[in-house]
């Protein structure tokens, strides 16, 4: 799918925001798309007059916040959420069911950005007065309603030693107001672009957590009051039977299904997200006895088991196929596999959980594939300025090469960090003080340290040599001939330690011709002097290390 860069996105936001702020206010101007969406929903009796008034007030307040917030960054964040909401409305996507959650993010952004409080941190969680929902600030995209974090807060209320059922119920009631319905399925949407197209999206992890949370609330409230929450849980469960195009979160992965983290990216296969979905759904299935929940769990297990080899590198786990997991995700996925294996009795999950756990204690394997050449000739002239040691590791690691002289004294070290596969260490012949080390042979040892701290050691089988170029170019042949009223000087040269050679013709102490040529081969100079004058001159050859050879041009 086509994606835009953050820079382009913010430029478009600024453009739309500017258009919104400078739009004419006369009666002949086109109606604001958001106000039009509110009016349409009211006329269709999909919202009450009180709701319509509240939504208009929120929208008008955001327009003022976009003008008066005290910094350009704050104003830009308000403009961003307004631009996105306007885009939804102009495309007919700001439906009656989306007005409440979409304008809630507009309201939160206006309050935070136009207020006097500290500026929020990127991806930091926030609360606003009088609201039980949880919000997250995304740099340049405003303060956004976060369904998943709101659900997590609800679960925390229930998981306390003394569960706060009233607080959890208040969160559940608010979430029901913020849900949308697609194809008869309850979903919670996110109203900001996140690496995908500009349309609302949902996530399988919020949907799965919602099934467990609403069922927990339903069984925790007084008898006779829980049916509404249990009905929501059952409705949410059906999203795992539908494709993203139909309002669900499931994609086929023979012989089962995979539940996608982001509905705008249905081809992604993120392991920790799918495993977390199965954990939540399985707990809901066990607690509720839901046949549909059990079916979607079984289908999800059937969909992920054949994929597990793609998440196993043989030394570490992948976050998604082809992308090594960071330490926190590797640990998280390992724990998920162990728990899900225990809870479902799936032997393959148990096996992979044990394997991933072993990787936390296994040092990286490093092999040296090649070196660019065994010696380095100091001087930055494009010729053997560095020694490049190519290696391969079986997992993400920090690789360090330490150079020691014949007395086993460390003279320098170079390090790099990279993922599984090929990498390179480059040494420029300099020590820790930045100066070129003395000529001689140096022993190189290599250490690979993975993200847990496990280490492996190795040593290059050949010595690395530093050898300064101290010899002038070799002149193999020179010819001088007349070329009309001028002369042509052709030299054949060779230099083992240089990147290039400068050839000059001097007459009476002055340079009359100069040309840079290869370190080995022919250099032809045209001299605007008569042949006799050139034959009384001198040829000077200077290599890239500054070594010179002077030869008379006398025939």
GUKOL-450866 format. One record per residue (C-alpha): x, y, z; residue in three letters. Coordinates in Angstrom, 1 decimal. Layout:
<<X; Y; Z>; "ALA"> ...
This chain:
<<0.0; 0.0; 0.0>; "UNK"> <<1.1; 3.6; -0.6>; "UNK"> <<2.5; 5.3; 2.5>; "UNK"> <<3.6; 8.9; 3.0>; "UNK"> <<6.6; 10.1; 5.0>; "UNK"> <<6.2; 11.9; 8.3>; "UNK"> <<7.5; 15.1; 6.8>; "UNK"> <<4.9; 14.9; 3.9>; "UNK"> <<2.1; 14.0; 6.4>; "UNK"> <<2.9; 17.1; 8.6>; "UNK"> <<3.1; 19.3; 5.5>; "UNK"> <<-0.4; 18.1; 4.4>; "UNK"> <<-1.7; 18.6; 7.9>; "UNK"> <<-0.4; 22.2; 7.9>; "UNK"> <<-1.9; 22.9; 4.5>; "UNK"> <<-5.3; 21.6; 5.5>; "UNK"> <<-5.2; 23.4; 8.9>; "UNK"> <<-4.3; 26.6; 7.2>; "UNK"> <<-7.3; 26.2; 4.8>; "UNK"> <<-9.5; 25.6; 7.8>; "UNK"> <<-8.3; 28.6; 9.7>; "UNK"> <<-8.5; 31.1; 6.8>; "UNK"> <<-11.7; 29.8; 5.3>; "UNK"> <<-14.3; 32.5; 4.6>; "UNK"> <<-17.1; 32.8; 7.2>; "UNK"> <<-19.7; 34.3; 5.0>; "UNK"> <<-23.1; 32.7; 4.4>; "UNK"> <<-22.0; 31.8; 0.9>; "UNK"> <<-19.1; 29.7; 2.1>; "UNK"> <<-19.4; 25.9; 1.9>; "UNK"> <<-20.6; 24.4; 5.2>; "UNK"> <<-18.0; 22.9; 7.5>; "UNK"> <<-17.9; 19.1; 6.7>; "UNK"> <<-17.9; 18.3; 10.5>; "UNK"> <<-20.9; 20.5; 11.2>; "UNK"> <<-22.6; 19.0; 8.2>; "UNK"> <<-22.0; 15.4; 9.6>; "UNK"> <<-23.4; 16.4; 12.9>; "UNK"> <<-26.5; 18.0; 11.3>; "UNK"> <<-27.0; 14.9; 9.1>; "UNK"> <<-26.9; 12.6; 12.1>; "UNK"> <<-29.3; 14.8; 14.0>; "UNK"> <<-31.8; 15.0; 11.1>; "UNK"> <<-31.7; 11.2; 10.8>; "UNK"> <<-32.4; 11.0; 14.6>; "UNK"> <<-29.2; 9.0; 15.1>; "UNK"> <<-28.1; 11.4; 17.8>; "UNK"> <<-30.0; 13.6; 20.2>; "UNK"> <<-30.2; 17.4; 20.1>; "UNK"> <<-28.1; 17.5; 23.3>; "UNK"> <<-25.4; 15.4; 21.7>; "UNK"> <<-25.4; 17.6; 18.6>; "UNK"> <<-25.0; 20.7; 20.7>; "UNK"> <<-22.1; 19.0; 22.6>; "UNK"> <<-20.4; 18.0; 19.4>; "UNK"> <<-20.7; 21.4; 17.9>; "UNK"> <<-19.3; 23.0; 21.0>; "UNK"> <<-16.3; 20.7; 21.0>; "UNK"> <<-15.6; 21.4; 17.4>; "UNK"> <<-15.9; 25.2; 17.8>; "UNK"> <<-13.7; 25.1; 20.8>; "UNK"> <<-11.0; 23.2; 18.9>; "UNK"> <<-11.0; 25.9; 16.2>; "UNK"> <<-10.3; 28.5; 18.9>; "UNK"> <<-7.6; 26.3; 20.4>; "UNK"> <<-5.9; 26.0; 17.0>; "UNK"> <<-5.6; 29.8; 17.1>; "UNK"> <<-4.8; 30.7; 20.7>; "UNK"> <<-2.6; 27.8; 22.0>; "UNK"> <<0.6; 29.4; 23.2>; "UNK"> <<3.1; 27.7; 20.9>; "UNK"> <<3.2; 26.8; 17.2>; "UNK"> <<3.7; 23.1; 18.2>; "UNK"> <<0.6; 23.1; 20.4>; "UNK"> <<-1.4; 24.8; 17.6>; "UNK"> <<-0.2; 22.3; 15.0>; "UNK"> <<-1.3; 19.4; 17.2>; "UNK"> <<-4.8; 20.8; 17.4>; "UNK"> <<-4.8; 21.5; 13.7>; "UNK"> <<-3.7; 17.9; 13.0>; "UNK"> <<-6.7; 16.3; 14.7>; "UNK"> <<-9.0; 18.9; 13.2>; "UNK"> <<-7.6; 18.2; 9.7>; "UNK"> <<-8.1; 14.4; 10.1>; "UNK"> <<-11.6; 14.8; 11.4>; "UNK"> <<-12.4; 17.2; 8.6>; "UNK"> <<-11.0; 14.6; 6.1>; "UNK"> <<-13.2; 11.9; 7.5>; "UNK"> <<-16.3; 14.1; 7.3>; "UNK"> <<-15.6; 15.2; 3.8>; "UNK"> <<-15.3; 11.6; 2.7>; "UNK"> <<-18.6; 10.7; 4.4>; "UNK"> <<-16.7; 8.5; 6.9>; "UNK"> <<-17.6; 10.6; 10.0>; "UNK"> <<-20.8; 8.5; 10.7>; "UNK"> <<-23.1; 9.0; 13.6>; "UNK"> <<-21.4; 6.2; 15.5>; "UNK"> <<-18.0; 7.7; 15.0>; "UNK"> <<-18.9; 11.2; 16.2>; "UNK"> <<-18.4; 10.5; 19.9>; "UNK"> <<-14.9; 8.8; 19.7>; "UNK"> <<-13.6; 11.0; 17.0>; "UNK"> <<-14.6; 14.3; 18.7>; "UNK"> <<-13.4; 12.9; 22.0>; "UNK"> <<-9.8; 13.0; 20.7>; "UNK"> <<-10.5; 16.5; 19.3>; "UNK"> <<-11.7; 17.6; 22.8>; "UNK"> <<-8.7; 16.0; 24.6>; "UNK"> <<-6.2; 17.6; 22.2>; "UNK"> <<-7.8; 21.0; 22.6>; "UNK"> <<-7.9; 20.8; 26.4>; "UNK"> <<-4.2; 19.7; 26.7>; "UNK"> <<-2.8; 21.9; 24.0>; "UNK"> <<-4.7; 25.1; 24.9>; "UNK"> <<-4.2; 24.5; 28.6>; "UNK"> <<-1.4; 25.7; 30.9>; "UNK"> <<-0.1; 22.3; 31.8>; "UNK"> <<3.2; 20.8; 30.8>; "UNK"> <<3.7; 19.5; 27.3>; "UNK"> <<3.1; 15.8; 27.1>; "UNK"> <<5.8; 13.3; 26.2>; "UNK"> <<5.5; 11.3; 23.0>; "UNK"> <<3.4; 8.2; 23.5>; "UNK"> <<2.8; 9.2; 27.1>; "UNK"> <<-0.6; 8.3; 28.7>; "UNK"> <<-2.9; 11.1; 29.8>; "UNK"> <<-6.3; 11.6; 31.5>; "UNK"> <<-8.6; 14.6; 31.1>; "UNK"> <<-10.9; 15.9; 33.7>; "UNK"> <<-14.3; 14.2; 34.0>; "UNK"> <<-13.3; 11.4; 31.6>; "UNK"> <<-12.5; 7.7; 32.5>; "UNK"> <<-11.0; 6.9; 29.1>; "UNK"> <<-7.3; 6.8; 28.7>; "UNK"> <<-5.5; 8.9; 26.0>; "UNK"> <<-2.0; 8.8; 24.4>; "UNK"> <<-0.1; 11.7; 23.0>; "UNK"> <<1.4; 11.1; 19.6>; "UNK"> <<3.8; 13.7; 18.4>; "UNK"> <<2.2; 15.9; 15.8>; "UNK"> <<-1.0; 13.9; 15.9>; "UNK"> <<-2.6; 15.2; 19.1>; "UNK"> <<-4.0; 13.5; 22.2>; "UNK"> <<-5.8; 10.4; 21.0>; "UNK"> <<-8.4; 8.2; 22.6>; "UNK"> <<-6.6; 4.8; 23.2>; "UNK"> <<-9.0; 1.9; 23.4>; "UNK"> <<-6.3; -0.7; 24.3>; "UNK"> <<-4.9; 1.4; 27.2>; "UNK"> <<-8.4; 2.1; 28.4>; "UNK"> <<-9.2; -1.6; 28.5>; "UNK"> <<-5.9; -2.3; 30.3>; "UNK"> <<-6.9; 0.3; 33.0>; "UNK"> <<-10.3; -1.5; 33.3>; "UNK"> <<-8.5; -4.8; 33.8>; "UNK"> <<-6.2; -3.3; 36.4>; "UNK"> <<-9.3; -2.2; 38.4>; "UNK"> <<-10.5; -5.8; 38.4>; "UNK"> <<-7.2; -7.4; 39.1>; "UNK"> <<-6.5; -5.5; 42.4>; "UNK"> <<-6.5; -7.5; 45.6>; "UNK"> <<-9.8; -5.7; 46.3>; "UNK"> <<-11.3; -5.2; 42.8>; "UNK"> <<-12.9; -1.9; 42.2>; "UNK"> <<-15.9; -3.1; 40.3>; "UNK"> <<-17.5; 0.3; 40.2>; "UNK"> <<-14.5; 1.9; 38.5>; "UNK"> <<-14.3; -1.0; 36.0>; "UNK"> <<-18.0; -0.8; 35.3>; "UNK"> <<-17.7; 3.0; 34.6>; "UNK"> <<-14.9; 2.3; 32.1>; "UNK"> <<-17.0; -0.4; 30.4>; "UNK"> <<-20.0; 1.9; 30.2>; "UNK"> <<-17.9; 4.6; 28.6>; "UNK"> <<-16.3; 2.2; 26.2>; "UNK"> <<-19.8; 1.1; 25.0>; "UNK"> <<-20.5; 4.8; 24.2>; "UNK"> <<-17.2; 5.0; 22.2>; "UNK"> <<-17.6; 1.8; 20.2>; "UNK"> <<-18.8; 1.6; 16.6>; "UNK"> <<-20.8; -1.1; 15.0>; "UNK"> <<-19.8; -2.7; 11.7>; "UNK"> <<-21.5; -5.7; 10.2>; "UNK"> <<-23.3; -6.2; 13.5>; "UNK"> <<-19.9; -6.4; 15.3>; "UNK"> <<-18.7; -4.1; 18.1>; "UNK"> <<-15.3; -2.6; 17.4>; "UNK"> <<-13.2; 0.2; 18.9>; "UNK"> <<-11.4; 2.3; 16.3>; "UNK"> <<-8.4; 4.5; 16.3>; "UNK"> <<-8.8; 7.9; 14.6>; "UNK"> <<-5.4; 8.9; 13.4>; "UNK"> <<-3.0; 7.6; 10.7>; "UNK"> <<-0.4; 5.2; 12.0>; "UNK"> <<1.8; 4.1; 9.1>; "UNK"> <<-1.2; 3.4; 6.9>; "UNK"> <<-4.0; 5.1; 5.0>; "UNK"> <<-6.1; 8.0; 6.4>; "UNK"> <<-9.1; 6.0; 7.6>; "UNK"> <<-10.2; 4.7; 11.0>; "UNK"> <<-8.6; 1.3; 11.9>; "UNK"> <<-8.8; -1.2; 14.7>; "UNK"> <<-6.5; -3.8; 16.3>; "UNK"> <<-7.0; -7.4; 17.2>; "UNK"> <<-5.3; -6.9; 20.6>; "UNK"> <<-7.9; -4.3; 21.7>; "UNK"> <<-10.7; -6.5; 20.4>; "UNK"> <<-9.4; -9.6; 22.3>; "UNK"> <<-8.8; -7.7; 25.5>; "UNK"> <<-12.4; -6.3; 25.3>; "UNK"> <<-13.9; -9.8; 25.2>; "UNK"> <<-12.1; -10.8; 28.5>; "UNK"> <<-12.8; -7.4; 30.1>; "UNK"> <<-16.5; -7.1; 29.4>; "UNK"> <<-17.1; -10.7; 30.4>; "UNK"> <<-15.2; -10.0; 33.7>; "UNK"> <<-17.4; -6.9; 34.3>; "UNK"> <<-20.5; -8.9; 33.5>; "UNK"> <<-19.7; -11.6; 36.0>; "UNK"> <<-18.6; -9.1; 38.7>; "UNK"> <<-21.7; -6.8; 38.9>; "UNK"> <<-24.8; -7.7; 40.8>; "UNK"> <<-26.9; -10.5; 39.5>; "UNK"> <<-29.2; -9.5; 36.7>; "UNK"> <<-27.1; -6.5; 35.7>; "UNK"> <<-24.3; -8.3; 33.8>; "UNK"> <<-26.1; -9.4; 30.6>; "UNK"> <<-25.5; -6.2; 28.7>; "UNK"> <<-21.7; -6.5; 29.2>; "UNK"> <<-21.7; -10.2; 28.3>; "UNK"> <<-23.6; -9.3; 25.2>; "UNK"> <<-20.9; -6.8; 24.2>; "UNK"> <<-18.2; -9.5; 24.8>; "UNK"> <<-20.0; -11.9; 22.5>; "UNK"> <<-20.5; -9.2; 19.8>; "UNK"> <<-16.8; -8.3; 19.9>; "UNK"> <<-15.9; -12.0; 19.5>; "UNK"> <<-17.5; -12.1; 16.1>; "UNK"> <<-14.9; -9.6; 14.8>; "UNK"> <<-12.5; -12.6; 14.8>; "UNK"> <<-14.6; -14.3; 12.1>; "UNK"> <<-14.5; -11.3; 9.7>; "UNK"> <<-11.9; -9.8; 7.4>; "UNK"> <<-10.6; -6.3; 7.9>; "UNK"> <<-12.6; -5.3; 4.8>; "UNK"> <<-15.8; -6.6; 6.5>; "UNK"> <<-15.0; -4.8; 9.8>; "UNK"> <<-13.1; -7.6; 11.4>; "UNK"> <<-9.5; -8.5; 12.3>; "UNK"> <<-9.1; -12.0; 10.8>; "UNK"> <<-7.1; -13.0; 7.7>; "UNK"> <<-6.8; -16.6; 6.4>; "UNK"> <<-3.6; -18.4; 7.1>; "UNK"> <<-4.2; -22.0; 6.1>; "UNK"> <<-5.4; -24.1; 7.9>; "UNK"> <<-6.6; -21.4; 10.2>; "UNK"> <<-6.6; -17.6; 10.7>; "UNK"> <<-4.2; -15.0; 11.8>; "UNK"> <<-5.4; -12.0; 13.8>; "UNK"> <<-3.9; -8.7; 12.6>; "UNK"> <<-2.4; -6.1; 14.8>; "UNK"> <<-3.4; -3.3; 12.4>; "UNK"> <<-6.4; -3.6; 10.1>; "UNK"> <<-4.7; -1.3; 7.6>; "UNK"> <<-1.8; -3.7; 7.3>; "UNK"> <<-3.5; -7.2; 6.8>; "UNK"> <<-0.4; -8.8; 5.4>; "UNK"> <<1.6; -8.2; 8.6>; "UNK"> <<2.3; -11.1; 10.8>; "UNK"> <<3.3; -9.8; 14.3>; "UNK"> <<3.8; -12.8; 16.6>; "UNK"> <<3.4; -11.1; 20.0>; "UNK"> <<0.1; -9.5; 18.9>; "UNK"> <<-1.4; -12.8; 17.7>; "UNK"> <<-0.3; -14.7; 20.8>; "UNK"> <<-1.8; -12.0; 23.1>; "UNK"> <<-5.0; -12.2; 21.3>; "UNK"> <<-5.2; -16.0; 21.8>; "UNK"> <<-4.4; -15.6; 25.5>; "UNK"> <<-7.2; -13.2; 26.0>; "UNK"> <<-9.7; -15.1; 23.8>; "UNK"> <<-8.8; -18.4; 25.4>; "UNK"> <<-9.4; -17.0; 28.9>; "UNK"> <<-12.7; -15.6; 27.7>; "UNK"> <<-13.7; -18.9; 26.1>; "UNK"> <<-12.9; -20.8; 29.3>; "UNK"> <<-14.8; -18.3; 31.5>; "UNK"> <<-17.8; -17.8; 29.3>; "UNK"> <<-18.1; -21.2; 27.6>; "UNK"> <<-18.6; -19.3; 24.3>; "UNK"> <<-18.6; -21.7; 21.4>; "UNK"> <<-17.6; -18.9; 19.0>; "UNK"> <<-14.7; -17.9; 21.2>; "UNK"> <<-13.4; -21.5; 21.3>; "UNK"> <<-13.7; -21.7; 17.5>; "UNK"> <<-11.7; -18.5; 17.0>; "UNK"> <<-9.0; -19.7; 19.4>; "UNK"> <<-8.7; -23.0; 17.7>; "UNK"> <<-8.6; -21.3; 14.3>; "UNK"> <<-5.9; -18.9; 15.6>; "UNK"> <<-3.8; -21.7; 16.9>; "UNK"> <<-4.1; -23.5; 13.6>; "UNK"> <<-3.0; -20.3; 11.8>; "UNK"> <<0.1; -19.6; 13.9>; "UNK"> <<1.6; -23.0; 14.4>; "UNK"> <<2.7; -23.5; 10.8>; "UNK"> <<4.2; -20.0; 10.9>; "UNK"> <<6.4; -20.5; 14.0>; "UNK"> <<9.5; -21.6; 12.0>; "UNK"> <<9.4; -18.1; 10.4>; "UNK"> <<9.7; -16.6; 13.8>; "UNK"> <<12.6; -18.8; 14.8>; "UNK"> <<16.1; -17.8; 13.5>; "UNK"> <<17.8; -20.7; 15.2>; "UNK"> <<19.3; -18.3; 17.8>; "UNK"> <<16.6; -15.7; 18.5>; "UNK"> <<13.0; -14.9; 17.7>; "UNK"> <<11.6; -12.6; 15.1>; "UNK"> <<9.1; -9.8; 15.9>; "UNK"> <<7.7; -10.5; 12.4>; "UNK"> <<9.2; -12.7; 9.7>; "UNK"> <<12.6; -11.2; 8.7>; "UNK"> <<12.8; -8.7; 11.6>; "UNK"> <<14.6; -9.8; 14.8>; "UNK"> <<12.8; -9.1; 18.0>; "UNK"> <<14.2; -6.6; 20.5>; "UNK"> <<15.0; -8.1; 23.9>; "UNK"> <<11.8; -7.0; 25.5>; "UNK"> <<9.7; -8.5; 22.7>; "UNK"> <<11.7; -11.7; 22.7>; "UNK"> <<11.1; -12.1; 26.4>; "UNK"> <<7.5; -11.2; 26.0>; "UNK"> <<7.0; -13.7; 23.2>; "UNK"> <<8.7; -16.4; 25.1>; "UNK"> <<6.5; -15.8; 28.1>; "UNK"> <<3.4; -15.8; 25.8>; "UNK"> <<4.3; -19.1; 24.2>; "UNK"> <<4.9; -20.7; 27.6>; "UNK"> <<1.6; -19.5; 29.0>; "UNK"> <<-0.5; -20.2; 25.9>; "UNK"> <<1.1; -23.7; 25.6>; "UNK"> <<0.2; -24.4; 29.2>; "UNK"> <<-3.3; -23.1; 29.0>; "UNK"> <<-4.2; -24.8; 25.7>; "UNK"> <<-2.0; -27.9; 26.0>; "UNK"> <<-0.5; -27.2; 22.6>; "UNK"> <<2.8; -29.1; 22.4>; "UNK"> <<4.3; -27.0; 19.6>; "UNK"> <<3.8; -23.8; 21.5>; "UNK"> <<5.5; -25.4; 24.6>; "UNK"> <<8.4; -26.6; 22.4>; "UNK"> <<9.0; -23.1; 20.9>; "UNK"> <<8.6; -21.4; 24.3>; "UNK"> <<11.4; -23.7; 25.7>; "UNK"> <<13.5; -23.1; 22.6>; "UNK"> <<13.2; -19.3; 22.8>; "UNK"> <<14.0; -19.4; 26.5>; "UNK"> <<17.3; -21.3; 25.7>; "UNK"> <<18.2; -18.5; 23.3>; "UNK"> <<18.4; -16.1; 26.3>; "UNK"> <<21.3; -18.1; 27.6>; "UNK"> <<23.1; -19.0; 24.4>; "UNK"> <<26.1; -16.8; 23.3>; "UNK"> <<26.1; -15.5; 19.8>; "UNK"> <<28.0; -17.4; 17.1>; "UNK"> <<30.3; -15.2; 15.1>; "UNK"> <<32.4; -16.2; 12.0>; "UNK"> <<34.8; -14.0; 10.0>; "UNK"> <<33.9; -14.2; 6.4>; "UNK"> <<36.8; -12.2; 4.9>; "UNK"> <<39.1; -9.2; 5.2>; "UNK"> <<39.4; -6.6; 2.4>; "UNK"> <<43.2; -7.1; 2.5>; "UNK"> <<45.7; -8.0; 5.3>; "UNK"> <<47.5; -4.6; 5.4>; "UNK"> <<46.7; -0.9; 5.6>; "UNK"> <<48.7; 1.9; 4.1>; "UNK"> <<48.0; 5.0; 6.2>; "UNK"> <<47.0; 8.2; 4.4>; "UNK"> <<43.6; 9.1; 3.1>; "UNK"> <<44.1; 8.8; -0.6>; "UNK"> <<41.5; 6.2; -1.6>; "UNK"> <<43.9; 3.3; -1.6>; "UNK"> <<43.9; 0.7; 1.2>; "UNK"> <<43.0; 3.4; 3.7>; "UNK"> <<41.2; 0.9; 5.9>; "UNK"> <<41.0; -2.8; 6.7>; "UNK"> <<37.4; -4.1; 6.4>; "UNK"> <<36.7; -7.3; 8.3>; "UNK"> <<33.4; -8.9; 7.2>; "UNK"> <<31.7; -11.2; 9.7>; "UNK"> <<28.4; -13.0; 10.3>; "UNK"> <<26.5; -13.4; 13.5>; "UNK"> <<23.5; -15.7; 14.2>; "UNK"> <<21.8; -13.1; 16.4>; "UNK"> <<21.8; -9.3; 17.1>; "UNK"> <<25.0; -8.5; 18.9>; "UNK"> <<27.6; -5.8; 19.5>; "UNK"> <<30.8; -6.8; 17.8>; "UNK"> <<34.1; -5.4; 19.0>; "UNK"> <<37.6; -5.9; 17.4>; "UNK"> <<40.6; -5.2; 19.7>; "UNK"> <<44.0; -4.6; 18.1>; "UNK"> <<47.2; -5.6; 20.0>; "UNK"> <<50.8; -5.2; 19.1>; "UNK"> <<53.6; -7.9; 19.4>; "UNK"> <<53.9; -7.0; 23.1>; "UNK"> <<50.2; -7.8; 23.6>; "UNK"> <<49.5; -4.1; 24.4>; "UNK"> <<46.1; -2.9; 23.1>; "UNK"> <<46.6; -0.2; 20.5>; "UNK"> <<43.0; 0.3; 19.3>; "UNK"> <<39.5; -1.0; 19.1>; "UNK"> <<36.5; -0.6; 16.8>; "UNK"> <<32.9; -1.7; 17.5>; "UNK"> <<29.6; -1.9; 15.7>; "UNK"> <<26.1; -3.2; 16.5>; "UNK"> <<23.9; -5.0; 14.0>; "UNK"> <<21.4; -7.7; 13.6>; "UNK"> <<21.6; -11.3; 12.5>; "UNK"> <<23.6; -11.8; 9.3>; "UNK"> <<26.5; -10.0; 7.7>; "UNK"> <<28.3; -7.0; 9.3>; "UNK"> <<31.6; -5.3; 9.0>; "UNK"> <<34.3; -3.8; 11.2>; "UNK"> <<36.5; -1.1; 9.7>; "UNK"> <<39.9; -0.2; 11.1>; "UNK"> <<41.8; 2.9; 9.8>; "UNK"> <<45.1; 2.1; 11.5>; "UNK"> <<44.6; 4.6; 14.2>; "UNK"> <<44.7; 4.0; 18.0>; "UNK"> <<42.5; 5.4; 20.7>; "UNK"> <<44.3; 8.8; 20.5>; "UNK"> <<43.5; 9.2; 16.9>; "UNK"> <<47.1; 8.9; 15.7>; "UNK"> <<48.3; 6.2; 13.2>; "UNK"> <<49.9; 3.4; 15.0>; "UNK"> <<53.6; 2.4; 14.2>; "UNK"> <<54.3; 0.2; 11.2>; "UNK"> <<54.1; -3.5; 12.1>; "UNK"> <<51.9; -6.5; 12.5>; "UNK"> <<48.9; -6.5; 14.9>; "UNK"> <<46.8; -9.3; 16.3>; "UNK"> <<43.0; -8.9; 16.2>; "UNK"> <<40.5; -10.5; 18.6>; "UNK"> <<36.8; -10.2; 18.1>; "UNK"> <<34.1; -10.3; 20.8>; "UNK"> <<30.4; -10.6; 20.1>; "UNK"> <<28.0; -9.7; 22.9>; "UNK"> <<24.2; -10.3; 22.5>; "UNK"> <<21.5; -8.1; 23.9>; "UNK"> <<21.3; -10.2; 27.1>; "UNK"> <<25.1; -10.0; 27.7>; "UNK"> <<26.1; -13.5; 26.5>; "UNK"> <<29.6; -13.3; 24.9>; "UNK"> <<31.7; -15.3; 22.4>; "UNK"> <<35.3; -14.7; 21.6>; "UNK"> <<37.4; -15.3; 18.5>; "UNK"> <<40.7; -14.3; 16.9>; "UNK"> <<41.6; -13.5; 13.3>; "UNK"> <<43.8; -16.2; 11.9>; "UNK"> <<46.0; -13.7; 10.1>; "UNK"> <<47.8; -10.7; 11.4>; "UNK"> <<46.7; -7.2; 10.3>; "UNK"> <<49.6; -5.0; 9.1>; "UNK"> <<50.2; -1.3; 9.1>; "UNK"> <<52.9; -0.3; 6.5>; "UNK"> <<53.4; 3.3; 5.5>; "UNK"> <<54.2; 3.9; 1.8>; "UNK"> <<57.7; 5.2; 1.8>; "UNK"> <<58.8; 4.4; -1.7>; "UNK"> <<58.5; 6.7; -4.7>; "UNK"> <<56.7; 5.6; -7.9>; "UNK"> <<58.6; 3.4; -10.4>; "UNK"> <<59.2; 4.8; -13.8>; "UNK"> <<59.1; 2.0; -16.3>; "UNK"> <<59.4; 4.0; -19.5>; "UNK"> <<59.3; 7.6; -20.8>; "UNK"> <<59.1; 9.0; -24.3>; "UNK"> <<59.3; 12.5; -25.6>; "UNK"> <<58.3; 13.5; -29.1>; "UNK"> <<57.4; 16.5; -31.1>; "UNK"> <<53.7; 17.2; -31.6>; "UNK"> <<53.7; 20.1; -34.1>; "UNK"> <<54.9; 23.2; -32.4>; "UNK"> <<54.5; 21.5; -29.0>; "UNK"> <<55.7; 18.2; -27.4>; "UNK"> <<54.1; 15.1; -26.0>; "UNK"> <<55.5; 13.3; -23.0>; "UNK"> <<54.3; 9.8; -22.3>; "UNK"> <<55.3; 7.9; -19.1>; "UNK"> <<54.6; 4.4; -18.0>; "UNK"> <<54.5; 4.2; -14.2>; "UNK"> <<53.8; 1.7; -11.3>; "UNK"> <<53.4; 2.2; -7.6>; "UNK"> <<52.4; -0.6; -5.2>; "UNK"> <<51.4; 1.7; -2.3>; "UNK"> <<49.5; 4.6; -3.8>; "UNK"> <<46.1; 5.4; -5.1>; "UNK"> <<47.2; 7.7; -7.9>; "UNK"> <<50.3; 9.5; -9.3>; "UNK"> <<50.8; 13.1; -10.3>; "UNK"> <<53.1; 13.6; -13.2>; "UNK"> <<54.6; 17.1; -13.8>; "UNK"> <<57.0; 18.5; -16.4>; "UNK"> <<59.3; 21.3; -15.1>; "UNK"> <<61.3; 23.7; -17.2>; "UNK"> <<63.6; 26.2; -15.6>; "UNK"> <<62.0; 25.6; -12.2>; "UNK"> <<58.5; 26.1; -13.5>; "UNK"> <<55.7; 23.6; -13.9>; "UNK"> <<54.6; 23.7; -17.6>; "UNK"> <<52.4; 20.6; -17.6>; "UNK"> <<50.6; 18.5; -15.0>; "UNK"> <<48.3; 15.5; -15.0>; "UNK"> <<47.0; 13.0; -12.5>; "UNK"> <<47.1; 9.4; -13.6>; "UNK"> <<46.5; 5.8; -12.3>; "UNK"> <<48.9; 4.2; -9.8>; "UNK"> <<49.9; 1.8; -12.6>; "UNK"> <<49.7; 2.5; -16.3>; "UNK"> <<50.2; 5.3; -18.8>; "UNK"> <<50.1; 9.0; -18.3>; "UNK"> <<50.2; 11.3; -21.3>; "UNK"> <<51.1; 15.0; -21.0>; "UNK"> <<50.8; 17.6; -23.7>; "UNK"> <<53.4; 20.4; -23.2>; "UNK"> <<53.0; 23.7; -24.9>; "UNK"> <<56.8; 24.0; -25.6>; "UNK"> <<59.0; 23.0; -28.4>; "UNK"> <<60.7; 19.6; -28.3>; "UNK"> <<64.2; 21.0; -27.6>; "UNK"> <<63.0; 23.0; -24.6>; "UNK"> <<61.1; 20.0; -23.1>; "UNK"> <<64.2; 17.8; -23.6>; "UNK"> <<66.1; 20.2; -21.3>; "UNK"> <<63.3; 19.8; -18.6>; "UNK"> <<62.6; 17.5; -15.7>; "UNK"> <<59.9; 14.9; -15.0>; "UNK"> <<58.5; 14.8; -11.5>; "UNK"> <<56.4; 11.9; -10.3>; "UNK"> <<54.6; 12.2; -7.0>; "UNK"> <<52.5; 9.5; -5.5>; "UNK"> <<49.4; 9.9; -3.2>; "UNK"> <<51.6; 9.4; -0.1>; "UNK"> <<53.8; 12.3; -1.1>; "UNK"> <<56.8; 10.3; -2.2>; "UNK"> <<58.6; 11.8; -5.3>; "UNK"> <<60.8; 10.6; -8.1>; "UNK"> <<62.6; 13.2; -10.3>; "UNK"> <<64.1; 12.2; -13.7>; "UNK"> <<65.6; 14.4; -16.5>; "UNK"> <<63.9; 14.4; -19.8>; "UNK"> <<67.2; 14.5; -21.7>; "UNK"> <<67.1; 12.0; -24.6>; "UNK"> 
